[in-house]
């Protein structure tokens, strides 16, 4: 990343903090401006734009929370990082609501100063890249919509054809299987009738009746199942084309 054009504003009534930021970041090619109060910071920002702003929480006059709110109202795209030596969860929560991008706790080391600056500016650059690309993204999405519709239409057609071919085959399977099932049931009934006939004449008559009725029952299934299969096929085809 080219840091020579990156401008950093540091707001802290402690001059040591400002000098620390200036020393560390200037050596890395950043342009650093330090001010001692929120009022001075807002006046400085009237004529300049900054890539990232660091502000202390406790300062005479305007505190860091108010500074954060004022900066975000004026330049909502500018990241504001809060520096605090007395931070609490409540303070950090309020700063987040106001738009602070992050927090850094004192004491500060050169490594901390450099890393938080890189992170804040990197997030801003990433957001700017996304903001510059929506038209291309929209065009890409538009290009994929017809393709998706075409795939969906083909799959729907294939599904209907598959059900059209499969339903008669399923019905035919039932037609071929049911006579065998009927014969099995007839044999079973005949066996039961023969076994029990010597015990109970009434049972024998009943079993004989079932013996003669079973072929007709099987025939009824053979005749009815193709009709049932066609009804199911029609229902599935309607659901597939919805």
C-alpha positions in Angstrom: 0.0 0.0 0.0 1.3 3.5 -0.8 1.1 5.4 2.5 2.7 8.7 1.2 -0.7 10.2 0.4 -2.4 8.9 3.6 -3.3 11.7 6.0 -3.7 11.0 9.8 -5.2 13.4 12.3 -4.4 12.8 16.0 -6.5 14.6 18.7 -5.1 14.4 22.2 -4.3 17.1 24.9 -1.3 15.0 25.8 1.5 16.2 23.5 3.5 13.0 24.1 0.8 11.0 22.4 0.7 13.3 19.4 4.5 13.2 19.1 4.4 9.4 19.3 2.0 9.1 16.4 4.0 11.7 14.4 7.3 9.9 15.0 6.1 6.4 14.2 3.8 7.2 11.2 5.9 9.9 9.6 8.7 7.4 9.2 6.3 5.1 7.4 5.4 7.8 4.9 2.1 9.1 6.5 1.3 12.8 6.7 0.4 13.3 10.4 -1.3 16.3 11.9 -1.7 16.7 15.7 -4.0 18.9 17.6 -4.8 19.4 21.3 -8.6 19.7 21.4 -11.8 18.7 19.6 -12.5 22.3 18.7 -9.1 22.6 17.0 -9.6 19.3 15.2 -12.9 20.4 13.7 -11.4 23.7 12.6 -8.5 21.8 11.0 -10.9 19.5 9.1 -12.7 22.5 7.6 -9.8 22.8 5.1 -8.5 19.2 4.9 -9.6 15.7 4.5 -8.1 12.9 6.5 -7.9 9.1 5.9 -8.2 8.3 9.6 -8.7 10.2 12.8 -7.5 9.2 16.3 -9.1 10.9 19.3 -8.6 10.8 23.0 -11.7 10.4 25.3 -10.9 12.8 28.1 -10.0 16.2 27.0 -10.8 19.7 28.2 -13.8 21.2 26.5 -15.2 18.9 23.9 -14.6 15.2 24.9 -13.8 12.4 22.5 -17.4 11.1 22.2 -18.6 14.5 21.1 -15.7 14.8 18.7 -16.5 11.4 17.2 -20.1 12.4 16.7 -19.2 15.7 15.1 -16.7 14.1 12.7 -19.1 11.3 11.7 -21.8 13.8 11.0 -19.5 15.8 8.8 -17.5 13.0 7.2 -19.3 9.7 7.8 -16.8 7.8 5.6 -13.8 8.8 7.7 -12.8 6.1 10.3 -12.5 7.5 13.8 -10.4 5.4 16.3 -10.8 6.2 20.0 -7.7 6.4 22.2 -8.4 5.8 25.9 -6.5 5.3 29.1 -9.7 5.2 31.2 -12.1 3.3 29.0 -15.1 1.4 30.2 -17.5 -0.9 28.5 -20.1 1.8 28.6 -17.8 4.3 27.1 -16.8 2.0 24.3 -20.4 1.1 23.6 -21.5 4.7 23.4 -18.5 5.4 21.0 -19.5 2.5 18.8 -23.1 3.8 18.6 -21.7 7.2 17.5 -19.7 5.5 14.7 -16.2 4.9 16.1 -14.3 2.3 14.1 -12.3 0.9 16.9 -10.5 1.5 20.3 -6.9 1.5 21.4 -5.8 1.6 25.0 -2.9 3.5 26.4 0.1 3.0 26.8 0.8 2.9 23.0 3.8 1.2 21.4 5.1 1.9 17.9 3.7 -1.5 16.8 0.2 -0.8 18.1 0.2 2.7 16.5 1.3 1.3 13.1 -1.1 -1.7 13.2 -4.2 0.2 14.1 -3.5 2.8 11.4 -3.0 0.1 8.8 -6.2 -1.6 9.9 -8.3 1.5 9.9 -7.1 2.7 6.5 -7.3 -0.8 5.1 -11.0 -1.1 6.1 -11.7 2.3 4.4 -10.0 1.2 1.2 -11.9 -2.0 1.1 -15.2 -0.2 1.6 -14.3 2.2 -1.2 -13.6 -0.6 -3.5 -17.0 -2.2 -2.8 -18.7 1.2 -3.3 -17.0 1.6 -6.7 -18.1 -1.8 -7.9 -21.9 -2.0 -7.6 -22.6 -1.4 -11.3 -20.3 -4.2 -12.3 -21.8 -6.5 -9.7 -25.4 -5.7 -10.8 -24.5 -6.4 -14.4 -22.9 -9.7 -13.4 -26.1 -10.7 -11.5 -28.2 -9.6 -14.5 -26.1 -11.8 -16.7 -26.7 -14.9 -14.5 -30.5 -14.5 -14.2 -31.3 -15.8 -17.7 -28.8 -18.6 -17.3 -30.5 -19.6 -14.0 -33.9 -19.4 -15.6 -32.8 -21.5 -18.5 -31.3 -24.2 -16.2 -34.5 -24.2 -14.1 -36.7 -24.6 -17.2 -34.6 -27.5 -18.5 -34.7 -29.3 -15.2 -38.4 -28.8 -14.9 -39.0 -30.1 -18.4 -36.7 -33.1 -17.7 -38.6 -33.8 -14.4 -42.0 -33.8 -16.3 -40.6 -36.1 -19.0 -39.2 -38.5 -16.4 -42.5 -38.7 -14.6 -44.4 -39.1 -17.9 -42.2 -42.1 -18.8 -41.9 -43.5 -15.3 -45.6 -43.4 -14.3 -46.8 -46.0 -16.9 -43.8 -48.2 -16.1 -44.7 -48.1 -12.4 -48.3 -48.9 -13.2 -47.2 -51.8 -15.4 -45.1 -53.1 -12.6 -48.1 -53.2 -10.4 -50.2 -54.9 -13.1 -47.6 -57.6 -13.6 -46.9 -58.2 -9.9 -50.5 -58.3 -8.6 -51.5 -61.6 -10.4 -48.5 -63.2 -8.7 -49.6 -61.8 -5.4 -53.2 -63.0 -6.0 -52.0 -66.5 -6.8 -49.9 -66.5 -3.7 -52.9 -65.4 -1.6 -55.1 -68.1 -3.4 -52.6 -70.8 -2.5 -52.4 -69.6 1.0 -56.1 -69.6 1.4 -56.5 -73.0 -0.1 -53.9 -74.4 2.3 -55.7 -72.8 5.2 -59.0 -74.1 4.0 -57.7 -77.6 3.5 -56.1 -77.6 7.0 -59.1 -76.4 8.8 -61.9 -78.1 6.8 -62.0 -81.1 9.0 -62.6 -79.0 12.1 -65.3 -76.7 11.1 -67.7 -77.0 8.1 -68.6 -73.3 8.3 -65.0 -72.3 8.1 -64.5 -74.6 5.1 -67.4 -72.9 3.3 -65.9 -69.5 4.1 -62.5 -70.5 2.9 -63.9 -72.0 -0.3 -65.7 -68.7 -0.9 -62.5 -66.8 -0.4 -60.7 -69.2 -2.7 -63.1 -68.4 -5.6 -63.3 -64.7 -4.8 -59.5 -64.1 -4.7 -59.0 -64.1 -8.5 -61.7 -61.5 -8.9 -60.1 -59.3 -6.2 -56.7 -59.6 -8.0 -58.4 -58.8 -11.3 -59.9 -55.7 -9.7 -56.5 -54.5 -8.7 -55.1 -55.2 -12.2 -57.8 -53.1 -13.7 -57.7 -50.3 -11.2 -54.0 -49.7 -10.9 -53.3 -48.3 -14.3 -56.1 -45.8 -13.7 -54.6 -44.9 -10.3 -51.1 -44.7 -11.9 -52.4 -42.2 -14.6 -54.1 -40.1 -11.9 -50.9 -39.9 -9.9 -48.9 -39.1 -13.0 -51.2 -36.2 -13.9 -51.0 -34.9 -10.3 -47.1 -35.0 -10.3 -46.9 -33.4 -13.7 -49.1 -30.5 -12.6 -46.9 -30.0 -9.5 -43.7 -30.1 -11.6 -45.0 -27.4 -14.0 -46.1 -24.9 -11.2 
